[in-house]
């Protein structure tokens, strides 16, 4: 909390009790019934939703989230029913979204960076045990046949089974079999229906064959007891896994080979003495392993460093080229004697108005080596690999970004130039300065003072200019020697996206570690550049 | 007091000088030359896409013959692709963009109003925080957003992963930030005496905000709304991981996949999609051009 610094702040905070009460009375008198009604309805909706959420969360026994939701709901009600807290009333709606989807997710990324979250490690140990056992299940050779009726309840399938001695029980993938007594049966004693469930007919079963064939209903809470599965939808058989889980010492034993897979506490998976690993594993905190991996292994460190360098080079070159062209054009068209300046201006902001993701795709078409307009028409059928040669791809990206970005700089510079009083130029000319000197020594410094913050934000924008890179070259040409999926033109953010979401294996932990590294880089650049800007401001 | 301008030579300039091409060219003519080059550079890719979209059954290679055939076939093909629900993408983009920008403007204006008109503890820190938080772009936390939404899906499938409401909520996380800062500056230019006069007349804060202030700051609301709409239309990363079902996706996600699947064979259909997709944004831009230029330069010039 900061202390008020200006006179105005202090005066307003020092309001007397009386004037505050007066303000409240005035406020109450002015707020009509309509306002109150709207307030009550809106808060009612918010509260109804939170009560529903609390109900579901309590059922799931997710106590931390229950506490958070209850707390936020109470705070919101308190803010809006209180007669004070006026600023909070205006800030709360935006702040709630900001806290959840900006601040919380940044912190959450930080947490994920210290886990092995990703393909094969995305759940709890109990889930991993179940998944392993289910995936290695085989039908018991001489198992009895259970009479089966497939039931459905709000989209979830259950098995209603009649075992050989006539006991009827029901269970689903998530809840083990339990005995029921109120099932309807047919003449042979096989259960056919249960109150509250819909029994599937043959045609329904055929329609959803795959889901039903994949269903595995545990016999009891102990996964080692096996589960029931059905090959045909009318009878079920007992399947047991050759993996046996021992909850006491937390190991998995393969009953046919006798190999014991133990949880080594580090990788979040069962590992045999030979080093063989059973997957899926589960999510564990791995400390700095992801960061060590990112910086330590040559196959990732190499690409990471070259991607970082290219990201800086790309962002810097983008700002310089677009600012250079924009400034040049602003000077050229900042001449009152010139006619039709508005026409030029409208045409030149067209690239800025065209959606950027489409521009990149259109340029990708025009730069296509075999069929593109540039090679076929401009270069008369030449075969120049604009997007597949490492350096030409980099050049293409800078060039297309120039097309995309110069109109913005042109507009900004035009505005900034017009705000520089013309007397300055006249005075300098009278003093004998040549036009170039006037520009370089007087206009440019003045201009830089006002556009420097925009240049910094443009740098930051291009630092994370995902769309251009991903749509134009896809980050390619691919670097085949790298240990992660990166190419020559990938910038940090597109590398993060590709490691996390493209390809078969996803490594959320490593991705988040990259994100954290980028956070730190961006923060560093911002701090340094803002200090520079302050220095520039003092020039004035 | 200003000193009267001395008698300078410009008073002796004859009213009509003979036209001299060399002089005209060195003064303003060359500027038109630069202008012509820039017009070609700026407009050519757009004309290229328009021409490609009008080529019947065109591929990338036929697109090179500019406007040598004109036909609207690609536009009708576009709406009849079995795998690519273009009309749905289009509607989704407009819907998500409109809701996001309206809510962004509203939330941002609420915050800007309180920062501009009220004095409270933590105000300076709050303003500073808005600027700092904005430096960390949301797309860096894309993994966390994905996992958060998939967590929400377990409780509220209606607002979790693969829902448009979920996506809009993520976008609204960025509603406060640079936008608020821009609006805050504009709110400050509206004299506080207007508020006070209204207060004396018995108007409450809500009434002052909704009926007086919001109307006075309309230009900046238009700029922020447009920038937010454009930003949402262009957004690819978060939309691509949140929206999974093709019918729910946006143009950025859908058209990218369309292009990456069949790039050169169906180029005219993509081009038609691109032309239609660009229309609303470009129309808004040209319509609000005056305000945008004002808004951008207001940000740059102190």
Boltz contact constraints between the chains, C-beta under 6 A:
constraints:
  - contact:
      token1: [A, 1]
      token2: [B, 121]
      max_distance: 6.0
  - contact:
      token1: [A, 1]
      token2: [B, 122]
      max_distance: 6.0
  - contact:
      token1: [A, 2]
      token2: [B, 124]
      max_distance: 6.0
  - contact:
      token1: [A, 2]
      token2: [B, 125]
      max_distance: 6.0
  - contact:
      token1: [A, 9]
      token2: [B, 119]
      max_distance: 6.0
  - contact:
      token1: [A, 12]
      token2: [B, 119]
      max_distance: 6.0
  - contact:
      token1: [A, 27]
      token2: [B, 204]
      max_distance: 6.0
  - contact:
      token1: [A, 30]
      token2: [B, 202]
      max_distance: 6.0
  - contact:
      token1: [A, 30]
      token2: [B, 203]
      max_distance: 6.0
  - contact:
      token1: [A, 30]
      token2: [B, 204]
      max_distance: 6.0
  - contact:
      token1: [A, 31]
      token2: [B, 204]
      max_distance: 6.0
  - contact:
      token1: [A, 35]
      token2: [B, 206]
      max_distance: 6.0
  - contact:
      token1: [A, 56]
      token2: [B, 155]
      max_distance: 6.0
  - contact:
      token1: [A, 87]
      token2: [B, 114]
      max_distance: 6.0
  - contact:
      token1: [A, 87]
      token2: [B, 118]
      max_distance: 6.0
  - contact:
      token1: [A, 87]
      token2: [B, 120]
      max_distance: 6.0
  - contact:
      token1: [A, 90]
      token2: [B, 110]
      max_distance: 6.0
  - contact:
      token1: [A, 90]
      token2: [B, 113]
      max_distance: 6.0
  - contact:
      token1: [A, 90]
      token2: [B, 114]
      max_distance: 6.0
  - contact:
      token1: [A, 91]
      token2: [B, 111]
      max_distance: 6.0
  - contact:
      token1: [A, 91]
      token2: [B, 114]
      max_distance: 6.0
  - contact:
      token1: [A, 93]
      token2: [B, 107]
      max_distance: 6.0
  - contact:
      token1: [A, 94]
      token2: [B, 107]
      max_distance: 6.0
  - contact:
      token1: [A, 94]
      token2: [B, 111]
      max_distance: 6.0
  - contact:
      token1: [A, 94]
      token2: [B, 175]
      max_distance: 6.0
  - contact:
      token1: [A, 94]
      token2: [B, 176]
      max_distance: 6.0
  - contact:
      token1: [A, 97]
      token2: [B, 172]
      max_distance: 6.0
  - contact:
      token1: [A, 97]
      token2: [B, 173]
      max_distance: 6.0
  - contact:
      token1: [A, 98]
      token2: [B, 173]
      max_distance: 6.0
  - contact:
      token1: [A, 98]
      token2: [B, 176]
      max_distance: 6.0
  - contact:
      token1: [A, 101]
      token2: [B, 170]
      max_distance: 6.0
  - contact:
      token1: [A, 101]
      token2: [B, 173]
      max_distance: 6.0
  - contact:
      token1: [A, 102]
      token2: [B, 133]
      max_distance: 6.0
  - contact:
      token1: [A, 102]
      token2: [B, 173]
      max_distance: 6.0
  - contact:
      token1: [A, 105]
      token2: [B, 141]
      max_distance: 6.0
  - contact:
      token1: [A, 105]
      token2: [B, 144]
      max_distance: 6.0
  - contact:
      token1: [A, 105]
      token2: [B, 145]
      max_distance: 6.0
  - contact:
      token1: [A, 106]
      token2: [B, 136]
      max_distance: 6.0
  - contact:
      token1: [A, 106]
      token2: [B, 141]
      max_distance: 6.0
  - contact:
      token1: [A, 108]
      token2: [B, 144]
      max_distance: 6.0
  - contact:
      token1: [A, 109]
      token2: [B, 141]
      max_distance: 6.0
  - contact:
      token1: [A, 109]
      token2: [B, 144]
      max_distance: 6.0
  - contact:
      token1: [A, 332]
      token2: [B, 31]
      max_distance: 6.0
  - contact:
      token1: [A, 332]
      token2: [B, 34]
      max_distance: 6.0
  - contact:
      token1: [A, 337]
      token2: [B, 28]
      max_distance: 6.0
  - contact:
      token1: [A, 338]
      token2: [B, 28]
      max_distance: 6.0
  - contact:
      token1: [A, 338]
      token2: [B, 31]
      max_distance: 6.0
  - contact:
      token1: [A, 344]
      token2: [B, 35]
      max_distance: 6.0
  - contact:
      token1: [A, 347]
      token2: [B, 39]
      max_distance: 6.0
  - contact:
      token1: [A, 347]
      token2: [B, 42]
      max_distance: 6.0
  - contact:
      token1: [A, 347]
      token2: [B, 43]
      max_distance: 6.0
  - contact:
      token1: [A, 348]
      token2: [B, 38]
      max_distance: 6.0
  - contact:
      token1: [A, 348]
      token2: [B, 42]
      max_distance: 6.0
  - contact:
      token1: [A, 350]
      token2: [B, 42]
      max_distance: 6.0
  - contact:
      token1: [A, 351]
      token2: [B, 42]
      max_distance: 6.0
  - contact:
      token1: [A, 353]
      token2: [B, 282]
      max_distance: 6.0
  - contact:
      token1: [A, 353]
      token2: [B, 285]
      max_distance: 6.0
  - contact:
      token1: [A, 354]
      token2: [B, 278]
      max_distance: 6.0
  - contact:
      token1: [A, 355]
      token2: [B, 233]
      max_distance: 6.0
  - contact:
      token1: [A, 355]
      token2: [B, 234]
      max_distance: 6.0
  - contact:
      token1: [A, 355]
      token2: [B, 278]
      max_distance: 6.0
  - contact:
      token1: [A, 355]
      token2: [B, 281]
      max_distance: 6.0
  - contact:
      token1: [A, 356]
      token2: [B, 234]
      max_distance: 6.0
  - contact:
      token1: [A, 357]
      token2: [B, 234]
      max_distance: 6.0
  - contact:
      token1: [A, 357]
      token2: [B, 236]
      max_distance: 6.0
  - contact:
      token1: [A, 357]
      token2: [B, 252]
      max_distance: 6.0
  - contact:
      token1: [A, 358]
      token2: [B, 274]
      max_distance: 6.0
  - contact:
      token1: [A, 358]
      token2: [B, 278]
      max_distance: 6.0
  - contact:
      token1: [A, 361]
      token2: [B, 259]
      max_distance: 6.0
  - contact:
      token1: [A, 362]
      token2: [B, 45]
      max_distance: 6.0
  - contact:
      token1: [A, 362]
      token2: [B, 49]
      max_distance: 6.0
  - contact:
      token1: [A, 365]
      token2: [B, 60]
      max_distance: 6.0
  - contact:
      token1: [A, 368]
      token2: [B, 60]
      max_distance: 6.0
  - contact:
      token1: [A, 371]
      token2: [B, 60]
      max_distance: 6.0
  - contact:
      token1: [A, 371]
      token2: [B, 61]
      max_distance: 6.0
  - contact:
      token1: [A, 371]
      token2: [B, 264]
      max_distance: 6.0
  - contact:
      token1: [A, 373]
      token2: [B, 64]
      max_distance: 6.0
  - contact:
      token1: [A, 376]
      token2: [B, 64]
      max_distance: 6.0
  - contact:
      token1: [A, 377]
      token2: [B, 64]
      max_distance: 6.0
  - contact:
      token1: [A, 411]
      token2: [B, 293]
      max_distance: 6.0
  - contact:
      token1: [A, 411]
      token2: [B, 296]
      max_distance: 6.0
  - contact:
      token1: [A, 412]
      token2: [B, 296]
      max_distance: 6.0
  - contact:
      token1: [A, 412]
      token2: [B, 300]
      max_distance: 6.0
  - contact:
      token1: [A, 415]
      token2: [B, 297]
      max_distance: 6.0
  - contact:
      token1: [A, 415]
      token2: [B, 300]
      max_distance: 6.0
  - contact:
      token1: [A, 416]
      token2: [B, 300]
      max_distance: 6.0
  - contact:
      token1: [A, 416]
      token2: [B, 301]
      max_distance: 6.0
  - contact:
      token1: [A, 419]
      token2: [B, 301]
      max_distance: 6.0
  - contact:
      token1: [A, 450]
      token2: [B, 300]
      max_distance: 6.0
  - contact:
      token1: [A, 450]
      token2: [B, 301]
      max_distance: 6.0
  - contact:
      token1: [A, 451]
      token2: [B, 300]
      max_distance: 6.0
  - contact:
      token1: [A, 454]
      token2: [B, 300]
      max_distance: 6.0
  - contact:
      token1: [A, 464]
      token2: [B, 137]
      max_distance: 6.0
  - contact:
      token1: [A, 466]
      token2: [B, 237]
      max_distance: 6.0
  - contact:
      token1: [A, 467]
      token2: [B, 236]
      max_distance: 6.0
  - contact:
      token1: [A, 497]
      token2: [B, 237]
      max_distance: 6.0
  - contact:
      token1: [A, 500]
      token2: [B, 143]
      max_distance: 6.0
  - contact:
      token1: [A, 501]
      token2: [B, 241]
      max_distance: 6.0
  - contact:
      token1: [A, 508]
      token2: [B, 143]
      max_distance: 6.0
  - contact:
      token1: [A, 511]
      token2: [B, 143]
      max_distance: 6.0
  - contact:
      token1: [A, 512]
      token2: [B, 143]
      max_distance: 6.0
  - contact:
      token1: [A, 515]
      token2: [B, 140]
      max_distance: 6.0
  - contact:
      token1: [A, 518]
      token2: [B, 140]
      max_distance: 6.0
  - contact:
      token1: [A, 519]
      token2: [B, 136]
      max_distance: 6.0
  - contact:
      token1: [A, 526]
      token2: [B, 135]
      max_distance: 6.0
